[in-house]
């Protein structure tokens, strides 16, 4: 991961944003305090999708652990079909 200072980000925003298209850029202030990480929109979308997929997988695993079953007729009635 590329690292830059907050003051360098302020002075060279365009260059930092260009760099973030290739790899995440960590922005630090006061020496080592992490303030932000700038990523490309594509990276952000992939990361968000991965988190959503993980939550879906966890929900499915939780549902399987709950056990129990429902008949086709009960499901249709519950869905109003």
PyMOL CGO cylinders between C-alpha atoms (Angstrom):
from pymol import cmd
from pymol.cgo import CYLINDER

trace = [
    CYLINDER, 0.00, 0.00, 0.00, 1.22, 3.46, -0.87, 0.3, 1, 1, 1, 1, 1, 1,
    CYLINDER, 1.22, 3.46, -0.87, 1.46, 5.90, 2.03, 0.3, 1, 1, 1, 1, 1, 1,
    CYLINDER, 1.46, 5.90, 2.03, 1.44, 9.69, 1.97, 0.3, 1, 1, 1, 1, 1, 1,
    CYLINDER, 1.44, 9.69, 1.97, 1.01, 12.52, 4.43, 0.3, 1, 1, 1, 1, 1, 1,
    CYLINDER, 1.01, 12.52, 4.43, -2.09, 14.63, 4.76, 0.3, 1, 1, 1, 1, 1, 1,
    CYLINDER, -2.09, 14.63, 4.76, -0.12, 17.73, 3.77, 0.3, 1, 1, 1, 1, 1, 1,
    CYLINDER, -0.12, 17.73, 3.77, 1.20, 15.97, 0.64, 0.3, 1, 1, 1, 1, 1, 1,
    CYLINDER, 1.20, 15.97, 0.64, -2.34, 14.89, -0.20, 0.3, 1, 1, 1, 1, 1, 1,
    CYLINDER, -2.34, 14.89, -0.20, -3.55, 18.48, 0.11, 0.3, 1, 1, 1, 1, 1, 1,
    CYLINDER, -3.55, 18.48, 0.11, -0.72, 19.73, -2.10, 0.3, 1, 1, 1, 1, 1, 1,
    CYLINDER, -0.72, 19.73, -2.10, -0.97, 16.97, -4.73, 0.3, 1, 1, 1, 1, 1, 1,
    CYLINDER, -0.97, 16.97, -4.73, -4.54, 15.69, -4.66, 0.3, 1, 1, 1, 1, 1, 1,
    CYLINDER, -4.54, 15.69, -4.66, -4.63, 14.87, -8.36, 0.3, 1, 1, 1, 1, 1, 1,
    CYLINDER, -4.63, 14.87, -8.36, -1.45, 12.78, -8.19, 0.3, 1, 1, 1, 1, 1, 1,
    CYLINDER, -1.45, 12.78, -8.19, -2.63, 10.92, -5.10, 0.3, 1, 1, 1, 1, 1, 1,
    CYLINDER, -2.63, 10.92, -5.10, -6.00, 10.18, -6.71, 0.3, 1, 1, 1, 1, 1, 1,
    CYLINDER, -6.00, 10.18, -6.71, -4.21, 8.92, -9.82, 0.3, 1, 1, 1, 1, 1, 1,
    CYLINDER, -4.21, 8.92, -9.82, -2.05, 6.65, -7.65, 0.3, 1, 1, 1, 1, 1, 1,
    CYLINDER, -2.05, 6.65, -7.65, -5.17, 5.35, -5.90, 0.3, 1, 1, 1, 1, 1, 1,
    CYLINDER, -5.17, 5.35, -5.90, -6.43, 4.02, -9.23, 0.3, 1, 1, 1, 1, 1, 1,
    CYLINDER, -6.43, 4.02, -9.23, -3.56, 1.51, -9.15, 0.3, 1, 1, 1, 1, 1, 1,
    CYLINDER, -3.56, 1.51, -9.15, -3.31, 0.72, -5.43, 0.3, 1, 1, 1, 1, 1, 1,
    CYLINDER, -3.31, 0.72, -5.43, -4.87, 1.94, -2.16, 0.3, 1, 1, 1, 1, 1, 1,
    CYLINDER, -4.87, 1.94, -2.16, -3.22, 5.07, -0.74, 0.3, 1, 1, 1, 1, 1, 1,
    CYLINDER, -3.22, 5.07, -0.74, -3.03, 5.45, 3.03, 0.3, 1, 1, 1, 1, 1, 1,
    CYLINDER, -3.03, 5.45, 3.03, -3.09, 9.06, 4.23, 0.3, 1, 1, 1, 1, 1, 1,
    CYLINDER, -3.09, 9.06, 4.23, -1.32, 9.78, 7.50, 0.3, 1, 1, 1, 1, 1, 1,
    CYLINDER, -1.32, 9.78, 7.50, -1.22, 12.86, 9.71, 0.3, 1, 1, 1, 1, 1, 1,
    CYLINDER, -1.22, 12.86, 9.71, 1.01, 13.82, 12.59, 0.3, 1, 1, 1, 1, 1, 1,
    CYLINDER, 1.01, 13.82, 12.59, 3.63, 11.29, 11.68, 0.3, 1, 1, 1, 1, 1, 1,
    CYLINDER, 3.63, 11.29, 11.68, 1.78, 8.02, 11.79, 0.3, 1, 1, 1, 1, 1, 1,
    CYLINDER, 1.78, 8.02, 11.79, -1.87, 8.67, 12.64, 0.3, 1, 1, 1, 1, 1, 1,
    CYLINDER, -1.87, 8.67, 12.64, -3.96, 6.98, 9.97, 0.3, 1, 1, 1, 1, 1, 1,
    CYLINDER, -3.96, 6.98, 9.97, -6.60, 9.40, 8.66, 0.3, 1, 1, 1, 1, 1, 1,
    CYLINDER, -6.60, 9.40, 8.66, -7.97, 7.76, 5.50, 0.3, 1, 1, 1, 1, 1, 1,
    CYLINDER, -7.97, 7.76, 5.50, -7.39, 5.25, 2.75, 0.3, 1, 1, 1, 1, 1, 1,
    CYLINDER, -7.39, 5.25, 2.75, -8.18, 6.33, -0.79, 0.3, 1, 1, 1, 1, 1, 1,
    CYLINDER, -8.18, 6.33, -0.79, -9.12, 3.59, -3.26, 0.3, 1, 1, 1, 1, 1, 1,
    CYLINDER, -9.12, 3.59, -3.26, -10.42, 3.46, -6.81, 0.3, 1, 1, 1, 1, 1, 1,
    CYLINDER, -10.42, 3.46, -6.81, -14.17, 3.15, -7.34, 0.3, 1, 1, 1, 1, 1, 1,
    CYLINDER, -14.17, 3.15, -7.34, -13.60, -0.33, -8.80, 0.3, 1, 1, 1, 1, 1, 1,
    CYLINDER, -13.60, -0.33, -8.80, -11.67, -1.45, -5.69, 0.3, 1, 1, 1, 1, 1, 1,
    CYLINDER, -11.67, -1.45, -5.69, -14.40, -0.04, -3.44, 0.3, 1, 1, 1, 1, 1, 1,
    CYLINDER, -14.40, -0.04, -3.44, -17.15, -1.81, -5.44, 0.3, 1, 1, 1, 1, 1, 1,
    CYLINDER, -17.15, -1.81, -5.44, -15.29, -5.15, -5.29, 0.3, 1, 1, 1, 1, 1, 1,
    CYLINDER, -15.29, -5.15, -5.29, -14.67, -4.77, -1.54, 0.3, 1, 1, 1, 1, 1, 1,
    CYLINDER, -14.67, -4.77, -1.54, -18.31, -3.90, -0.88, 0.3, 1, 1, 1, 1, 1, 1,
    CYLINDER, -18.31, -3.90, -0.88, -19.50, -6.85, -2.98, 0.3, 1, 1, 1, 1, 1, 1,
    CYLINDER, -19.50, -6.85, -2.98, -17.15, -9.19, -1.10, 0.3, 1, 1, 1, 1, 1, 1,
    CYLINDER, -17.15, -9.19, -1.10, -18.56, -7.97, 2.24, 0.3, 1, 1, 1, 1, 1, 1,
    CYLINDER, -18.56, -7.97, 2.24, -22.12, -8.45, 1.01, 0.3, 1, 1, 1, 1, 1, 1,
    CYLINDER, -22.12, -8.45, 1.01, -21.29, -11.94, -0.28, 0.3, 1, 1, 1, 1, 1, 1,
    CYLINDER, -21.29, -11.94, -0.28, -19.72, -12.80, 3.08, 0.3, 1, 1, 1, 1, 1, 1,
    CYLINDER, -19.72, -12.80, 3.08, -22.83, -11.58, 4.94, 0.3, 1, 1, 1, 1, 1, 1,
    CYLINDER, -22.83, -11.58, 4.94, -25.06, -13.62, 2.62, 0.3, 1, 1, 1, 1, 1, 1,
    CYLINDER, -25.06, -13.62, 2.62, -22.95, -16.74, 3.17, 0.3, 1, 1, 1, 1, 1, 1,
    CYLINDER, -22.95, -16.74, 3.17, -23.07, -16.21, 6.94, 0.3, 1, 1, 1, 1, 1, 1,
    CYLINDER, -23.07, -16.21, 6.94, -26.84, -15.77, 6.81, 0.3, 1, 1, 1, 1, 1, 1,
    CYLINDER, -26.84, -15.77, 6.81, -27.23, -18.97, 4.81, 0.3, 1, 1, 1, 1, 1, 1,
    CYLINDER, -27.23, -18.97, 4.81, -25.00, -20.86, 7.26, 0.3, 1, 1, 1, 1, 1, 1,
    CYLINDER, -25.00, -20.86, 7.26, -27.02, -19.52, 10.20, 0.3, 1, 1, 1, 1, 1, 1,
    CYLINDER, -27.02, -19.52, 10.20, -30.27, -20.57, 8.53, 0.3, 1, 1, 1, 1, 1, 1,
    CYLINDER, -30.27, -20.57, 8.53, -28.93, -24.09, 7.93, 0.3, 1, 1, 1, 1, 1, 1,
    CYLINDER, -28.93, -24.09, 7.93, -27.95, -24.36, 11.61, 0.3, 1, 1, 1, 1, 1, 1,
    CYLINDER, -27.95, -24.36, 11.61, -31.45, -23.36, 12.71, 0.3, 1, 1, 1, 1, 1, 1,
    CYLINDER, -31.45, -23.36, 12.71, -32.77, -26.52, 11.18, 0.3, 1, 1, 1, 1, 1, 1,
    CYLINDER, -32.77, -26.52, 11.18, -36.44, -27.22, 10.81, 0.3, 1, 1, 1, 1, 1, 1,
    CYLINDER, -36.44, -27.22, 10.81, -38.28, -27.47, 7.57, 0.3, 1, 1, 1, 1, 1, 1,
    CYLINDER, -38.28, -27.47, 7.57, -41.35, -26.12, 5.90, 0.3, 1, 1, 1, 1, 1, 1,
    CYLINDER, -41.35, -26.12, 5.90, -43.51, -27.84, 3.33, 0.3, 1, 1, 1, 1, 1, 1,
    CYLINDER, -43.51, -27.84, 3.33, -44.00, -26.48, -0.15, 0.3, 1, 1, 1, 1, 1, 1,
    CYLINDER, -44.00, -26.48, -0.15, -47.63, -25.73, 0.65, 0.3, 1, 1, 1, 1, 1, 1,
    CYLINDER, -47.63, -25.73, 0.65, -46.67, -23.84, 3.84, 0.3, 1, 1, 1, 1, 1, 1,
    CYLINDER, -46.67, -23.84, 3.84, -44.11, -21.79, 1.92, 0.3, 1, 1, 1, 1, 1, 1,
    CYLINDER, -44.11, -21.79, 1.92, -46.59, -20.93, -0.80, 0.3, 1, 1, 1, 1, 1, 1,
    CYLINDER, -46.59, -20.93, -0.80, -49.17, -19.91, 1.81, 0.3, 1, 1, 1, 1, 1, 1,
    CYLINDER, -49.17, -19.91, 1.81, -46.60, -17.80, 3.68, 0.3, 1, 1, 1, 1, 1, 1,
    CYLINDER, -46.60, -17.80, 3.68, -45.69, -16.03, 0.44, 0.3, 1, 1, 1, 1, 1, 1,
    CYLINDER, -45.69, -16.03, 0.44, -49.36, -15.56, -0.44, 0.3, 1, 1, 1, 1, 1, 1,
    CYLINDER, -49.36, -15.56, -0.44, -49.11, -17.63, -3.60, 0.3, 1, 1, 1, 1, 1, 1,
]
cmd.load_cgo(trace, "trace")
